[in-house]
């Protein structure tokens, strides 16, 4: 007995439902499902702090920078430290990097900060350029930031240049590969004569930290201080203090002049920017960014589902019409 058109319709709908289940893509999007909250991690290396036994007792660039991040919503619990000559070894740094590679996920934020000597620490002790950049790039997150304030800092940034288009990161060295970084200690504090309020540590790192919590740095008034705004706001202040150092310390100025050939328009940092121009270390900025990404991902998910369904419906309709036409022809 020939099947009726009604029976064919029922079978058609059952077939469509089965194909929908088979073809609907399985999407595991943690931004949509909320499986893991975004974390923010910091690895802070400061040669001029005695040790990290009690980080909160230290007055150094790394802690100043950490406190600025905490003001921006970061958790104090997610920072690791290497302080002083005894702790800053290649082995210890390798262990920290391996730990970050295991811990940090794709949408987490990671800041690695160095306040050290360039020659005697980064070159001679850590052999930095032999291995660090590969380890840095292997960390899964697209939101990783490397900041180095040391003599010859850009020497330790430029190996990342070939990856500027293929990888996502931000890196900044405080001075060029030929230049020297300058900082202040207790001796300077006893005879402070600079235009800025008294501070300790390396000059550039201090002003980076200051910019992150100064509302005046928010040039576009969006309530977030981006990395670009941090740089733009701090750079004139950094150059102004270096100029004052050369004015008040002629012997130091002559030493740098002899080794670099200039002291005007000093220093010249190196920046490799491959994050959104408005990217901010503020806690709420990334939350907003990921919410927008989640909405886009949800739209893509719907499109992926609708696409196969539409195809199945089209094919099924054509098949049904063929069956119906055949039945009519037979009945005639």
Backbone as CSV, one residue per row, in Angstrom:
resi,resn,N_x,N_y,N_z,CA_x,CA_y,CA_z,C_x,C_y,C_z
1,UNK,0.854,-1.194,0.000,0.000,0.000,0.000,0.887,1.241,0.000
2,UNK,0.524,2.228,-0.808,1.309,3.452,-0.860,1.100,4.265,0.419
3,UNK,2.196,4.917,0.881,2.097,5.769,2.066,1.337,7.048,1.730
4,UNK,0.556,7.539,2.666,-0.160,8.795,2.462,0.786,9.971,2.649
5,UNK,0.375,11.119,2.157,1.193,12.336,2.329,1.361,12.660,3.807
6,UNK,0.322,12.422,4.629,0.405,12.700,6.064,1.495,11.871,6.721
7,UNK,1.561,10.583,6.313,2.598,9.705,6.872,3.983,10.187,6.478
8,UNK,4.110,10.608,5.229,5.411,11.116,4.766,5.846,12.345,5.555
9,UNK,4.890,13.218,5.873,5.219,14.426,6.645,5.754,14.069,8.031
10,UNK,5.099,13.104,8.686,5.542,12.679,10.019,6.952,12.111,9.958
11,UNK,7.199,11.236,8.976,8.532,10.646,8.840,9.575,11.720,8.529
12,UNK,9.167,12.680,7.728,10.080,13.782,7.388,10.497,14.558,8.636
13,UNK,9.525,14.900,9.500,9.837,15.657,10.714,10.740,14.866,11.650
14,UNK,10.492,13.561,11.771,11.346,12.717,12.621,12.769,12.698,12.084
15,UNK,12.889,12.596,10.767,14.219,12.582,10.144,14.954,13.895,10.400
16,UNK,14.232,15.021,10.243,14.840,16.339,10.468,15.350,16.469,11.897
17,UNK,14.549,16.048,12.866,14.950,16.147,14.273,16.201,15.325,14.548
18,UNK,16.268,14.143,13.962,17.453,13.306,14.147,18.693,13.937,13.563
19,UNK,18.551,14.490,12.359,19.703,15.140,11.724,20.149,16.379,12.488
20,UNK,19.196,17.120,13.050,19.548,18.299,13.851,20.413,17.909,15.039
21,UNK,20.041,16.817,15.697,20.832,16.362,16.846,22.228,15.942,16.437
22,UNK,22.334,15.336,15.257,23.638,14.868,14.787,24.527,16.010,14.329
23,UNK,23.923,17.018,13.690,24.723,18.067,13.058,24.946,19.287,13.934
24,UNK,24.139,19.461,14.975,24.339,20.629,15.833,25.711,20.564,16.480
25,UNK,26.563,21.586,16.301,27.921,21.538,16.834,27.944,21.603,18.343
26,UNK,28.922,20.945,18.903,29.142,20.996,20.344,30.157,22.078,20.636
27,UNK,29.727,23.145,21.295,30.596,24.293,21.536,30.898,24.385,23.021
28,UNK,32.163,24.387,23.335,32.594,24.514,24.724,33.249,25.872,24.882
29,UNK,32.439,26.863,25.181,32.944,28.229,25.290,32.871,28.651,26.740
30,UNK,34.028,28.783,27.382,34.007,29.058,28.816,33.541,30.473,29.117
31,UNK,33.619,31.374,28.115,33.102,32.711,28.339,31.582,32.685,28.446
32,UNK,30.927,31.744,27.695,29.477,31.648,27.722,29.021,30.841,28.926
33,UNK,29.663,29.725,29.148,29.216,28.818,30.202,29.663,29.263,31.584
34,UNK,30.679,30.129,31.646,31.156,30.596,32.932,31.861,29.535,33.735
35,UNK,32.534,28.605,33.079,33.166,27.498,33.785,34.297,27.974,34.694
36,UNK,35.026,29.021,34.297,36.170,29.469,35.088,36.246,30.987,35.083
37,UNK,36.344,31.552,36.244,36.489,33.000,36.346,37.883,33.414,35.886
38,UNK,37.952,34.527,35.195,39.238,35.041,34.733,40.099,35.416,35.937
39,UNK,41.370,35.029,35.885,42.315,35.331,36.951,43.386,36.289,36.437
40,UNK,44.004,36.997,37.362,45.080,37.922,37.039,46.300,37.541,37.876
41,UNK,47.420,37.331,37.195,48.629,36.846,37.858,49.775,37.832,37.648
42,UNK,50.616,37.945,38.664,51.801,38.778,38.561,53.035,38.032,39.040
43,UNK,54.110,38.131,38.255,55.423,37.636,38.670,56.338,38.846,38.748
44,UNK,56.805,39.151,39.951,57.552,40.377,40.199,58.974,40.040,40.621
45,UNK,59.945,40.527,39.849,61.360,40.267,40.118,62.032,41.600,40.413
46,UNK,62.577,41.749,41.606,63.203,43.013,42.013,64.520,42.717,42.717
47,UNK,65.602,43.128,42.085,66.934,42.848,42.620,67.273,43.725,43.815
48,UNK,66.543,44.810,43.990,66.913,45.802,44.992,66.093,45.682,46.273
49,UNK,65.350,44.594,46.402,64.686,44.247,47.653,65.473,43.104,48.288
50,UNK,65.568,43.042,49.607,66.438,42.037,50.238,66.000,40.600,49.989
51,UNK,64.711,40.308,50.177,64.163,38.966,49.935,62.644,39.079,49.926
52,UNK,61.987,37.965,49.607,60.522,37.992,49.514,59.850,37.301,50.692
53,UNK,60.576,37.136,51.808,59.991,36.481,52.975,58.756,37.226,53.473
54,UNK,58.818,38.543,53.430,57.686,39.380,53.833,57.572,40.519,52.829
55,UNK,56.953,40.263,51.679,56.917,41.276,50.618,56.351,42.614,51.069
56,UNK,55.361,42.576,51.954,54.721,43.822,52.363,55.628,44.716,53.198
57,UNK,56.739,44.168,53.664,57.677,44.993,54.432,58.702,45.674,53.536
58,UNK,58.693,45.341,52.239,59.682,45.877,51.305,59.198,47.190,50.704
59,UNK,60.135,48.100,50.531,59.869,49.330,49.793,60.697,49.264,48.519
60,UNK,60.061,48.865,47.431,60.790,48.657,46.182,59.843,48.854,45.007
61,UNK,60.407,48.914,43.814,59.587,49.120,42.616,58.529,48.041,42.441
62,UNK,58.898,46.786,42.697,57.963,45.687,42.473,56.726,45.811,43.349
63,UNK,56.914,46.157,44.612,55.776,46.292,45.516,54.957,47.530,45.172
64,UNK,55.620,48.597,44.777,54.881,49.786,44.337,53.999,49.447,43.130
65,UNK,54.556,48.693,42.197,53.786,48.302,41.017,52.651,47.356,41.403
66,UNK,52.941,46.401,42.273,51.900,45.480,42.737,50.750,46.236,43.382
67,UNK,51.077,47.208,44.226,50.030,47.960,44.918,49.154,48.738,43.936
68,UNK,49.753,49.208,42.850,48.951,49.882,41.824,47.988,48.902,41.162
69,UNK,48.441,47.680,40.934,47.557,46.668,40.353,46.445,46.287,41.330
70,UNK,46.773,46.190,42.607,45.748,45.891,43.613,44.698,47.000,43.637
71,UNK,45.137,48.242,43.515,44.200,49.361,43.427,43.288,49.221,42.214
72,UNK,43.800,48.585,41.164,43.016,48.344,39.953,42.191,47.059,40.020
73,UNK,42.106,46.459,41.211,41.208,45.331,41.399,41.854,43.963,41.431
74,UNK,43.185,43.893,41.359,43.864,42.595,41.384,43.899,42.045,42.807
75,UNK,44.008,40.718,42.895,44.095,40.062,44.199,45.555,39.917,44.622
76,UNK,45.831,40.255,45.856,47.194,40.118,46.385,47.655,38.661,46.391
77,UNK,46.709,37.730,46.420,47.053,36.309,46.517,47.693,35.752,45.247
78,UNK,47.532,36.440,44.116,47.981,35.886,42.836,49.319,36.450,42.363
79,UNK,50.118,36.944,43.299,51.447,37.439,42.949,52.521,36.478,43.459
80,UNK,53.561,36.301,42.636,54.757,35.570,43.040,55.947,36.526,42.976
81,UNK,56.984,36.218,43.758,58.102,37.152,43.893,59.445,36.438,43.804
82,UNK,60.405,37.137,43.231,61.824,36.807,43.350,62.535,38.106,43.700
83,UNK,63.026,38.189,44.933,63.635,39.427,45.420,65.081,39.171,45.829
84,UNK,65.966,40.063,45.447,67.351,39.999,45.888,68.187,39.006,45.106
85,UNK,69.496,39.140,45.237,70.424,38.317,44.456,70.288,36.825,44.741
86,UNK,70.005,36.462,45.984,69.934,35.036,46.324,68.743,34.344,45.663
87,UNK,67.651,35.044,45.512,66.448,34.433,44.935,66.435,34.500,43.411
88,UNK,67.063,35.518,42.849,66.994,35.712,41.394,68.070,34.864,40.724
89,UNK,67.707,33.629,40.421,68.580,32.708,39.695,67.818,32.177,38.484
90,UNK,68.554,31.638,37.540,67.891,31.080,36.358,66.970,29.934,36.746
91,UNK,67.419,29.079,37.653,66.602,27.941,38.069,65.300,28.410,38.708
92,UNK,65.392,29.372,39.628,64.190,29.856,40.299,63.222,30.515,39.323
93,UNK,63.770,31.278,38.381,62.902,31.915,37.396,62.263,30.872,36.483
94,UNK,63.019,29.856,36.112,62.473,28.784,35.276,61.322,28.076,35.991
95,UNK,61.479,27.833,37.272,60.416,27.185,38.050,59.155,28.046,38.048
96,UNK,59.328,29.341,38.243,58.177,30.246,38.238,57.491,30.260,36.876
97,UNK,58.278,30.289,35.804,57.704,30.314,34.461,56.966,29.014,34.152
98,UNK,57.530,27.894,34.571,56.863,26.600,34.367,55.528,26.557,35.110
99,UNK,55.523,27.110,36.310,54.290,27.149,37.094,53.225,27.994,36.395
100,UNK,53.633,29.130,35.852,52.683,29.985,35.138,52.157,29.301,33.880
101,UNK,53.021,28.564,33.217,52.596,27.853,32.009,51.505,26.836,32.333
102,UNK,51.574,26.246,33.520,50.566,25.275,33.931,49.302,25.950,34.455
103,UNK,49.453,27.114,35.068,48.351,27.738,35.801,47.514,28.681,34.952
104,UNK,48.161,29.458,34.112,47.486,30.546,33.400,46.699,30.002,32.213
105,UNK,45.437,30.407,32.117,44.574,29.990,31.011,44.472,31.083,29.951
106,UNK,43.769,30.766,28.865,43.788,31.607,27.666,43.264,33.015,27.901
107,UNK,42.297,33.190,28.793,41.714,34.510,29.003,42.159,35.161,30.311
108,UNK,43.150,34.584,30.970,43.718,35.213,32.155,44.661,36.343,31.748
109,UNK,45.022,37.164,32.720,45.973,38.254,32.494,47.236,37.963,33.290
110,UNK,48.376,38.182,32.659,49.665,37.945,33.317,50.572,39.150,33.113
111,UNK,51.131,39.648,34.210,52.155,40.691,34.157,53.443,40.135,34.747
112,UNK,54.537,40.255,33.994,55.866,39.901,34.505,56.690,41.181,34.539
113,UNK,57.198,41.507,35.713,57.887,42.777,35.949,59.310,42.516,36.428
114,UNK,60.267,43.192,35.813,61.664,43.116,36.242,62.166,44.505,36.629
115,UNK,62.704,44.614,37.828,63.465,45.784,38.244,64.835,45.289,38.688
116,UNK,65.802,45.289,37.777,67.091,44.638,38.030,68.216,45.390,37.334
117,UNK,69.440,44.921,37.559,70.561,45.325,36.716,70.434,44.610,35.373
118,UNK,70.863,45.282,34.324,70.804,44.664,33.010,71.966,43.729,32.755
119,UNK,73.176,44.237,32.926,74.369,43.446,32.590,74.598,42.328,33.601
120,UNK,74.699,42.696,34.872,75.112,41.707,35.877,74.001,40.738,36.276
121,UNK,72.753,41.088,36.002,71.651,40.185,36.367,71.038,39.521,35.137
122,UNK,70.413,40.313,34.274,69.715,39.722,33.129,70.673,39.013,32.177
123,UNK,71.821,39.608,31.919,72.783,38.973,31.000,73.545,37.840,31.680
124,UNK,74.240,38.175,32.764,75.241,37.259,33.313,74.658,36.169,34.208
125,UNK,73.612,36.492,34.955,73.033,35.520,35.888,71.898,34.733,35.234
126,UNK,70.964,35.431,34.632,69.783,34.763,34.072,69.981,34.286,32.640
127,UNK,71.012,34.789,31.949,71.203,34.453,30.521,69.871,34.613,29.782
128,UNK,69.274,35.754,30.017,67.879,36.034,29.676,67.541,35.739,28.221
129,UNK,68.347,36.251,27.318,68.005,36.136,25.894,68.206,34.732,25.327
130,UNK,68.775,33.846,26.112,68.978,32.471,25.638,67.711,31.623,25.715
131,UNK,66.750,32.028,26.558,65.636,31.118,26.809,64.316,31.778,27.210
132,UNK,64.382,32.971,27.806,63.186,33.507,28.458,62.036,33.746,27.486
133,UNK,62.308,34.292,26.316,61.231,34.707,25.412,60.409,33.519,24.920
134,UNK,61.067,32.413,24.674,60.344,31.207,24.267,59.394,30.758,25.369
135,UNK,59.879,30.797,26.602,59.030,30.423,27.737,57.864,31.401,27.877
136,UNK,58.136,32.666,27.708,57.111,33.705,27.813,55.992,33.472,26.803
137,UNK,56.363,33.189,25.562,55.371,33.009,24.503,54.583,31.711,24.657
138,UNK,55.130,30.739,25.365,54.427,29.468,25.562,53.299,29.565,26.586
139,UNK,53.290,30.611,27.382,52.203,30.792,28.342,50.929,31.103,27.568
140,UNK,49.839,30.407,27.873,48.691,30.319,26.980,47.920,31.617,26.792
141,UNK,47.937,32.505,27.751,47.067,33.666,27.666,47.432,34.618,26.527
142,UNK,46.404,35.250,25.967,46.616,36.304,24.977,46.876,37.650,25.637
143,UNK,46.743,37.698,26.952,46.888,38.960,27.676,48.104,38.886,28.597
144,UNK,49.286,38.882,28.015,50.511,38.836,28.821,51.331,40.095,28.563
145,UNK,51.893,40.602,29.661,52.608,41.872,29.634,53.970,41.669,30.273
146,UNK,55.010,42.145,29.601,56.382,42.070,30.108,56.922,43.486,30.239
147,UNK,57.323,43.858,31.450,57.878,45.180,31.721,59.257,45.019,32.340
148,UNK,60.251,45.684,31.756,61.622,45.590,32.256,62.178,46.991,32.459
149,UNK,62.592,47.274,33.685,63.318,48.513,33.973,64.706,48.124,34.454
150,UNK,65.677,48.304,33.581,67.066,47.948,33.880,67.956,48.686,32.895
151,UNK,69.236,48.706,33.158,70.162,49.173,32.132,70.036,48.270,30.904
152,UNK,70.105,48.880,29.735,70.047,48.140,28.457,68.739,47.354,28.315
153,UNK,67.659,47.833,28.911,66.418,47.048,29.000,65.905,46.580,27.644
154,UNK,66.012,47.421,26.629,65.455,47.041,25.324,66.193,45.873,24.685
155,UNK,67.425,45.646,25.113,68.160,44.466,24.641,67.402,43.185,24.964
156,UNK,66.613,43.230,26.033,65.898,42.039,26.491,64.435,42.029,26.032
157,UNK,64.070,43.048,25.257,62.731,43.138,24.681,62.744,42.813,23.192
158,UNK,63.772,43.287,22.492,63.793,43.177,21.022,63.750,41.742,20.486
159,UNK,64.203,40.705,21.217,64.022,39.347,20.674,62.564,38.957,20.441
160,UNK,61.631,39.724,21.008,60.214,39.445,20.788,59.681,40.081,19.506
161,UNK,60.451,40.958,18.888,59.972,41.669,17.697,59.499,40.744,16.570
162,UNK,60.189,39.640,16.278,59.711,38.770,15.186,58.325,38.176,15.429
163,UNK,57.861,38.215,16.678,56.567,37.622,17.016,55.471,38.676,17.166
164,UNK,55.779,39.894,16.768,54.864,41.006,17.005,53.523,40.828,16.314
165,UNK,53.485,40.156,15.183,52.231,39.967,14.457,51.567,38.629,14.761
166,UNK,52.353,37.632,15.087,51.796,36.287,15.260,51.363,35.982,16.687
167,UNK,51.872,36.730,17.667,51.554,36.469,19.068,50.904,37.701,19.692
168,UNK,50.174,37.471,20.767,49.480,38.554,21.453,50.178,38.845,22.778
169,UNK,50.745,40.044,22.910,51.438,40.432,24.139,51.761,41.922,24.087
170,UNK,52.208,42.437,25.235,52.727,43.802,25.328,54.062,43.706,26.043
171,UNK,55.082,44.372,25.510,56.402,44.348,26.148,57.009,45.744,26.098
172,UNK,57.633,46.137,27.195,58.291,47.445,27.231,59.596,47.359,28.010
173,UNK,60.660,47.908,27.412,61.932,48.098,28.089,62.130,49.577,28.352
174,UNK,62.562,49.927,29.544,62.564,51.324,29.985,63.559,52.203,29.248
175,UNK,64.657,51.628,28.789,65.698,52.384,28.087,66.148,51.572,26.875
176,UNK,66.856,52.221,25.970,67.332,51.507,24.784,68.443,50.535,25.165
177,UNK,68.848,49.723,24.198,69.882,48.717,24.454,71.221,49.346,24.807
178,UNK,71.445,50.602,24.425,72.719,51.273,24.701,72.666,52.115,25.974
179,UNK,71.475,52.335,26.504,71.309,53.301,27.587,71.365,52.647,28.969
180,UNK,71.484,53.510,29.978,71.574,53.081,31.371,70.354,53.586,32.135
181,UNK,69.797,52.725,32.966,68.695,53.129,33.839,69.261,53.711,35.129
182,UNK,68.529,54.631,35.717,68.971,55.316,36.934,67.883,55.188,37.995
183,UNK,68.307,55.029,39.251,67.363,54.948,40.353,67.855,55.726,41.555
184,UNK,67.001,55.809,42.578,67.309,56.569,43.787,67.317,55.646,45.006
185,UNK,68.219,55.947,45.952,68.323,55.174,47.188,68.339,56.118,48.379
186,UNK,68.721,55.593,49.549,68.709,56.400,50.771,69.642,57.602,50.679
187,UNK,70.769,57.453,50.011,71.695,58.577,49.871,71.066,59.729,49.100
188,UNK,70.322,59.397,48.068,69.628,60.446,47.307,68.542,61.102,48.152
189,UNK,67.886,60.305,48.989,66.794,60.831,49.800,67.278,61.879,50.797
190,UNK,68.514,61.759,51.253,69.050,62.702,52.233,69.253,64.096,51.652
191,UNK,69.405,64.162,50.345,69.613,65.463,49.708,68.715,65.568,48.479
192,UNK,67.421,65.368,48.703,66.474,65.355,47.581,66.303,66.762,47.016
193,UNK,66.518,66.897,45.728,66.439,68.214,45.096,65.644,68.192,43.791
194,UNK,64.831,67.171,43.636,64.127,67.003,42.367,62.707,67.564,42.442
195,UNK,62.138,67.811,41.280,60.823,68.453,41.204,59.692,67.526,41.634
196,UNK,59.902,66.236,41.552,58.890,65.268,41.978,59.035,64.963,43.470
197,UNK,57.935,64.561,44.127,58.048,64.130,45.525,59.027,62.965,45.658
198,UNK,59.617,62.850,46.843,60.621,61.814,47.103,60.080,60.423,46.766
199,UNK,60.878,59.641,46.047,60.558,58.239,45.804,61.851,57.446,45.711
200,UNK,61.739,56.131,45.897,62.886,55.229,45.839,62.754,54.300,44.628
201,UNK,63.896,53.795,44.196,63.882,52.801,43.133,64.190,53.386,41.768
202,UNK,64.030,52.542,40.747,64.363,52.943,39.386,63.290,53.905,38.871
203,UNK,63.724,54.894,38.113,62.853,56.015,37.752,61.638,55.572,36.945
204,UNK,61.854,54.864,35.851,60.737,54.543,34.953,59.670,53.710,35.650
205,UNK,60.088,52.683,36.375,59.123,51.804,37.040,58.251,52.581,38.019
206,UNK,58.853,53.551,38.703,58.070,54.370,39.634,56.944,55.093,38.910
207,UNK,57.259,55.696,37.782,56.243,56.474,37.075,55.227,55.588,36.350
208,UNK,55.615,54.380,35.972,54.611,53.437,35.452,53.570,53.148,36.534
209,UNK,54.062,52.848,37.727,53.156,52.533,38.838,52.262,53.720,39.168
210,UNK,52.851,54.891,39.182,52.098,56.098,39.503,50.999,56.351,38.472
211,UNK,51.328,56.160,37.196,50.359,56.433,36.131,49.134,55.533,36.226
212,UNK,49.323,54.297,36.665,48.211,53.341,36.718,47.124,53.736,37.712
213,UNK,47.449,54.623,38.640,46.468,55.014,39.658,46.204,56.515,39.656
214,UNK,46.640,57.203,38.614,46.438,58.648,38.510,45.351,58.914,37.471
215,UNK,44.229,59.454,37.903,43.119,59.693,36.977,43.493,60.650,35.860
216,UNK,44.520,61.465,36.065,44.962,62.376,35.011,45.523,61.619,33.808
217,UNK,45.930,60.379,34.015,46.461,59.577,32.906,45.358,59.105,31.966
218,UNK,44.119,59.153,32.423,42.985,58.683,31.616,42.610,59.755,30.595
219,UNK,43.353,59.824,29.520,43.205,60.923,28.564,41.887,60.887,27.798
220,UNK,41.330,59.703,27.567,40.065,59.637,26.820,38.842,59.566,27.733
221,UNK,39.069,59.655,29.040,37.995,59.743,30.033,37.000,58.580,29.947
222,UNK,37.534,57.368,29.752,36.661,56.193,29.732,36.705,55.421,31.048
223,UNK,37.347,56.007,32.053,37.469,55.422,33.396,38.441,54.252,33.465
224,UNK,39.190,54.015,32.398,40.228,52.991,32.395,41.538,53.616,31.924
225,UNK,42.632,53.278,32.598,43.955,53.741,32.166,44.594,52.611,31.376
226,UNK,44.692,52.802,30.089,45.248,51.770,29.217,46.767,51.729,29.352
227,UNK,47.366,50.670,28.833,48.827,50.595,28.804,49.410,51.736,27.978
228,UNK,48.712,52.096,26.900,49.172,53.215,26.082,49.109,54.521,26.863
229,UNK,48.044,54.710,27.620,47.924,55.920,28.445,48.949,55.914,29.571
230,UNK,49.223,54.752,30.139,50.284,54.647,31.141,51.604,55.142,30.573
231,UNK,51.911,54.693,29.361,53.159,55.112,28.705,53.137,56.608,28.404
232,UNK,52.060,57.078,27.801,51.984,58.487,27.396,52.101,59.428,28.585
233,UNK,51.486,59.046,29.700,51.481,59.926,30.871,52.813,59.891,31.610
234,UNK,53.417,58.725,31.674,54.653,58.590,32.455,55.886,59.088,31.710
235,UNK,55.895,58.968,30.389,57.116,59.231,29.625,57.650,60.654,29.795
236,UNK,56.832,61.708,29.692,57.375,63.061,29.908,57.951,63.250,31.308
237,UNK,57.319,62.644,32.311,57.832,62.759,33.678,59.169,62.038,33.822
238,UNK,59.275,60.885,33.183,60.530,60.123,33.229,61.662,60.936,32.619
239,UNK,61.431,61.489,31.456,62.476,62.279,30.798,62.832,63.523,31.604
240,UNK,61.840,64.135,32.230,62.108,65.334,33.025,63.024,65.016,34.203
241,UNK,62.777,63.893,34.882,63.619,63.532,36.026,65.018,63.130,35.576
242,UNK,65.130,62.399,34.474,66.460,62.073,33.953,67.233,63.350,33.637
243,UNK,66.561,64.322,33.065,67.217,65.592,32.750,67.715,66.274,34.019
244,UNK,66.923,66.216,35.082,67.337,66.802,36.355,68.518,66.034,36.951
245,UNK,68.502,64.713,36.820,69.630,63.908,37.305,70.922,64.345,36.627
246,UNK,70.883,64.526,35.316,72.086,64.932,34.587,72.521,66.340,34.986
247,UNK,71.556,67.179,35.313,71.884,68.546,35.734,72.537,68.559,37.108
248,UNK,72.016,67.763,38.032,72.500,67.788,39.410,73.692,66.857,39.651
249,UNK,73.955,65.942,38.707,75.051,64.979,38.853,75.922,64.996,37.600
250,UNK,76.778,66.001,37.471,77.571,66.145,36.237,78.495,64.958,35.962
251,UNK,79.003,64.323,37.001,79.880,63.163,36.770,79.099,62.010,36.137
252,UNK,77.901,61.764,36.637,77.057,60.721,36.065,76.654,61.082,34.639
253,UNK,76.341,62.352,34.439,75.979,62.799,33.091,77.127,62.572,32.112
254,UNK,78.359,62.845,32.560,79.514,62.664,31.684,79.744,61.184,31.380
255,UNK,79.540,60.337,32.376,79.702,58.899,32.162,78.726,58.399,31.095
256,UNK,77.483,58.814,31.210,76.486,58.370,30.234,76.764,58.979,28.870
257,UNK,77.187,60.221,28.848,77.537,60.859,27.576,78.680,60.119,26.895
258,UNK,79.680,59.720,27.670,80.825,58.993,27.105,80.412,57.635,26.535
259,UNK,79.408,57.008,27.139,79.034,55.652,26.735,77.895,55.584,25.721
260,UNK,77.099,56.632,25.645,75.983,56.617,24.696,76.126,57.668,23.604
261,UNK,76.868,58.726,23.905,77.035,59.805,22.932,76.016,60.918,23.071
262,UNK,75.114,60.829,24.037,74.091,61.869,24.204,73.486,61.763,25.600
263,UNK,72.934,62.880,26.050,72.121,62.887,27.269,70.820,63.656,27.057
264,UNK,70.665,64.260,25.886,69.403,64.934,25.566,68.376,63.899,25.106
265,UNK,67.095,64.241,25.334,66.007,63.333,24.938,66.291,61.905,25.405
266,UNK,66.511,61.803,26.694,66.935,60.545,27.319,65.929,60.212,28.416
267,UNK,65.512,58.948,28.516,65.883,57.742,27.772,64.963,57.517,26.568
268,UNK,65.204,56.383,25.886,64.417,56.008,24.712,63.919,54.572,24.873
269,UNK,62.745,54.408,25.453,62.227,53.055,25.708,61.832,52.334,24.427
270,UNK,61.755,51.030,24.539,61.289,50.163,23.443,59.935,49.586,23.842
271,UNK,58.946,49.733,22.961,57.608,49.208,23.227,57.184,48.311,22.076
272,UNK,56.723,47.122,22.399,56.127,46.218,21.412,54.677,46.020,21.825
273,UNK,53.787,46.559,21.034,52.367,46.579,21.381,51.596,45.695,20.419
274,UNK,51.091,44.593,20.926,50.258,43.725,20.104,49.000,43.316,20.863
275,UNK,48.518,44.265,21.671,47.233,44.137,22.339,46.349,45.288,21.857
276,UNK,45.043,45.232,22.105,44.203,46.375,21.740,44.756,47.671,22.326
277,UNK,44.662,48.750,21.568,45.260,50.014,22.003,44.683,50.497,23.323
278,UNK,43.421,50.150,23.592,42.792,50.604,24.830,42.914,49.579,25.958
279,UNK,43.741,48.545,25.773,43.844,47.490,26.786,44.331,48.068,28.108
280,UNK,43.603,47.746,29.158,43.896,48.268,30.489,44.078,47.124,31.475
281,UNK,44.893,47.363,32.483,45.075,46.387,33.551,44.004,46.507,34.626
282,UNK,43.103,47.440,34.447,41.988,47.578,35.372,41.114,46.325,35.341
283,UNK,40.726,45.867,36.521,39.947,44.635,36.645,38.666,44.692,35.813
284,UNK,37.944,45.798,35.885,36.653,45.886,35.214,36.792,45.962,33.701
285,UNK,37.919,46.503,33.214,38.109,46.592,31.762,38.028,45.209,31.120
286,UNK,38.756,44.258,31.652,38.768,42.928,31.044,37.422,42.241,31.209
287,UNK,36.759,42.474,32.338,35.419,41.914,32.497,34.501,42.394,31.380
288,UNK,34.556,43.691,31.094,33.722,44.243,30.024,34.106,43.658,28.671
289,UNK,35.418,43.544,28.432,35.891,43.013,27.157,35.406,41.582,26.946
290,UNK,35.484,40.771,27.993,35.084,39.373,27.865,33.570,39.220,27.750
291,UNK,32.820,40.118,28.370,31.370,40.088,28.198,30.999,40.364,26.744
292,UNK,31.677,41.343,26.137,31.425,41.639,24.724,31.820,40.451,23.847
293,UNK,32.961,39.831,24.185,33.399,38.660,23.429,32.401,37.520,23.565
294,UNK,31.853,37.367,24.768,30.879,36.300,24.999,29.626,36.509,24.164
295,UNK,29.194,37.764,24.042,28.014,38.050,23.221,28.284,37.698,21.764
296,UNK,29.471,38.061,21.277,29.833,37.714,19.907,29.901,36.199,19.732
297,UNK,30.464,35.524,20.735,30.565,34.067,20.667,29.189,33.420,20.670
298,UNK,28.260,33.995,21.456,26.899,33.459,21.479,26.249,33.602,20.110
299,UNK,26.484,34.748,19.461,25.959,34.940,18.113,26.540,33.942,17.137
300,UNK,27.839,33.687,17.266,28.482,32.708,16.390,27.921,31.314,16.642
301,UNK,27.645,31.024,17.909,27.090,29.706,18.241,25.727,29.509,17.583
302,UNK,24.902,30.552,17.654,23.580,30.463,17.036,23.709,30.275,15.534
303,UNK,24.650,31.027,14.934,24.849,30.916,13.485,25.289,29.510,13.099
304,UNK,26.158,28.924,13.917,26.631,27.576,13.617,25.511,26.545,13.714
305,UNK,24.612,26.786,14.668,23.494,25.856,14.822,22.489,26.026,13.691
306,UNK,22.147,27.284,13.393,21.146,27.565,12.371,21.617,27.113,11.003
307,UNK,22.921,27.237,10.743,23.447,26.850,9.433,23.116,25.417,9.062
308,UNK,23.521,24.428,9.857,23.182,23.030,9.542,21.688,22.762,9.508
309,UNK,20.936,23.405,10.421,19.488,23.188,10.425,18.879,23.658,9.111
310,UNK,19.325,24.850,8.671,18.811,25.369,7.408,19.106,24.429,6.260
311,UNK,20.318,23.874,6.249,20.675,22.937,5.187,19.817,21.692,5.225
312,UNK,19.599,21.174,6.420,18.780,19.965,6.561,17.344,20.231,6.123
313,UNK,16.809,21.388,6.542,15.443,21.720,6.150,15.303,21.826,4.637
314,UNK,16.297,22.457,4.016,16.243,22.617,2.561,16.252,21.257,1.856
315,UNK,17.210,20.403,2.244,17.309,19.082,1.618,16.054,18.264,1.890
316,UNK,15.586,18.328,3.144,14.401,17.555,3.499,13.173,17.988,2.725
317,UNK,13.029,19.295,2.540,11.881,19.805,1.786,11.907,19.320,0.348
318,UNK,13.090,19.365,-0.255,13.227,18.889,-1.637,12.855,17.420,-1.735
319,UNK,13.359,16.616,-0.785,13.061,15.179,-0.795,11.563,14.936,-0.643
320,UNK,10.938,15.679,0.276,9.500,15.505,0.490,8.707,15.840,-0.765
321,UNK,9.071,16.916,-1.435,8.377,17.300,-2.667,8.494,16.214,-3.733
322,UNK,9.681,15.604,-3.815,9.878,14.531,-4.800,8.953,13.358,-4.503
323,UNK,8.881,12.973,-3.200,8.001,11.869,-2.824,6.545,12.194,-3.149
324,UNK,6.149,13.438,-2.825,4.759,13.830,-3.067,4.432,13.779,-4.548
325,UNK,5.353,14.291,-5.373,5.117,14.289,-6.818,5.036,12.861,-7.369
326,UNK,5.913,11.983,-6.839,5.873,10.585,-7.288,4.538,9.935,-6.938
327,UNK,4.050,10.236,-5.716,2.781,9.635,-5.304,1.635,10.103,-6.196
328,UNK,1.637,11.406,-6.497,0.590,11.926,-7.369,0.646,11.271,-8.743
329,UNK,1.858,11.105,-9.242,2.011,10.493,-10.568,1.490,9.063,-10.571
330,UNK,1.769,8.313,-9.488,1.323,6.918,-9.408,-0.197,6.854,-9.328
331,UNK,-0.773,7.759,-8.517,-2.223,7.753,-8.363,-2.936,8.070,-9.667
332,UNK,-2.331,8.930,-10.456,-2.922,9.253,-11.749,-2.846,8.049,-12.672
